Amino acid sequence: MKYKYVVIGAGAAGLVVAIGLAKAKKKVILIENNQFGGDCTNFGCIPSKALIASSKIANNLKRAHEFGLDFHIDYFDANKSLQRVRDIIENVRSKEDAPALEKIGIDTLKAKASFKTDKIIEAIDDKNQKHTIVGKKIIIATGTSPFIPPISGLENIPFDTNETIFNLKEIPPSLCIIGAGAIGSELGQAFQRLGSQVTIIDVAPRLLVNESFETSKVMIDTFIKEGLKIHLNSTVQNVTYSNDTFDVFIKNNKSGYINQIKSQKLLLATGRVIAIKDLKLENADIQYSKKGILVDHFARTNKKHIFAIGDCIGAPFFTHKAESMARSVLFSLLVPFVKKKICLHPMPRVTFTDPEIASIGLSEEKAIEQYGEKKVAIYFVPLEDLDRAIVENETQGFVKIITHKWSSEIIGTTIVSKRAGEMLSEILVAMKKNIKLRSLSDIIHPYPTYSLGIRKAADKYLTQTIFKRRM
């Protein structure tokens, strides 16, 4: 089979390129070894946010008394929330599966692809039938898979990852999660709210270690208040499984204390690894490292007719990064005389806990390290200063904006709040278009909204920086 365009991987990045090429009436084949729609649709963004949505409703019911409602819940059954998740996955996937893609002109092949040469792909389907595809332009978009840590006892026990946890038919009475990053924190809070007793374990000294200290503190306080058990700075020694129960043995790295945690389910949320092992990249002489496939500013590999986009080039592993790269590559393929560079900065990130955590650019510590303390200004607005947060009893959080001191150029922001991801868009546009923080003070922000936290931070440029200097 000969194609001008061959796309390997039907996740967020691969779908953008394949669908765009098909709409432009180009001949393209999309090869996928797993579920069409990729990690985000089947195992990541869609199912996790669907479960989180159900858990927020459950939590709101539990908090009714905070809002003056004499409302009592003695029992609730959240098992149908898991079926709702699967129904939503099926709905979204139906717009991205092979029949739907073929309707718009994309040839599809469900098979495991690998390189024979830099222009020949061999794909083996589930019937062990070999397909040989010759491609003029090849786009690699194979994503990531869960990282399984080398913990003694994991070899032959039925633990879950994000790729299997949403297949549960019932909310487990207890759930132990190894990993306190975004996946572990999001799912831990959601399952706790839906009826599990959740225990989170991490070797790091704080929750969400890639976020700021203030962020970690807010989330730890929130989690403990909601009943989660947290073991930080702790190493998992080994895991056993018998009588439908997991026994997780952990050692505190400070005290040396050994603790045993019993749980009905065990979720590994210990990170992601790039999915390129089976591609046989060496047969095409494509350069790569443990971090990912090496690409230039146009997402081309060292073989200029082969592109790599999305998670397979390395961290950060974000769907919005994958889609942004895919749009740029699609433009370059369709308009080759005006190639479009990949632009991955500034890169926003959001953790969909409650409250949400949205951040972009440098942290306070990194900004001071890079520019020096006297050249950096920090503007901090606690949510307890926002009327909207007060009336909604959502005062745990803050808006923190880091700038170059005198210019007020924004170099970093963290928002911990309801709808923080949406709030961050204002900052993203300002950073992209070089709009200074002081200019945001002149924008009329609707009252009462959480976005007033950004305007209040902008107001502080005058009171905290300019007036203080004159004094």
Secondary structure as UniProt FT lines:
FT   STRAND          2..8
FT   HELIX           12..23
FT   TURN            24..25
FT   STRAND          28..32
FT   TURN            36..37
FT   HELIX           38..42
FT   HELIX           45..62
FT   HELIX           64..67
FT   HELIX           79..93
FT   TURN            94..96
FT   HELIX           98..103
FT   TURN            104..105
FT   STRAND          107..115
FT   STRAND          120..125
FT   TURN            126..127
FT   STRAND          130..140
FT   STRAND          144..146
FT   TURN            155..156
FT   TURN            162..164
FT   HELIX           165..167
FT   STRAND          174..178
FT   HELIX           182..193
FT   TURN            194..195
FT   STRAND          197..201
FT   TURN            209..210
FT   HELIX           213..226
FT   STRAND          229..231
FT   STRAND          234..242
FT   TURN            243..244
FT   STRAND          245..252
FT   TURN            253..255
FT   STRAND          258..263
FT   STRAND          265..268
FT   STRAND          272..274
FT   HELIX           277..279
FT   HELIX           281..284
FT   STRAND          288..289
FT   TURN            290..291
FT   STRAND          292..293
FT   TURN            297..298
FT   TURN            304..305
FT   STRAND          306..308
FT   HELIX           310..313
FT   HELIX           319..334
FT   TURN            336..337
FT   STRAND          349..351
FT   STRAND          356..361
FT   HELIX           364..371
FT   HELIX           373..375
FT   STRAND          376..382
FT   HELIX           383..385
FT   HELIX           387..391
FT   TURN            392..393
FT   STRAND          398..404
FT   TURN            405..407
FT   STRAND          410..417
FT   TURN            418..419
FT   HELIX           420..432
FT   TURN            433..434
FT   HELIX           437..440
FT   TURN            441..442
FT   TURN            450..451
FT   HELIX           452..460
FT   HELIX           461..466
FT   HELIX           467..470
//
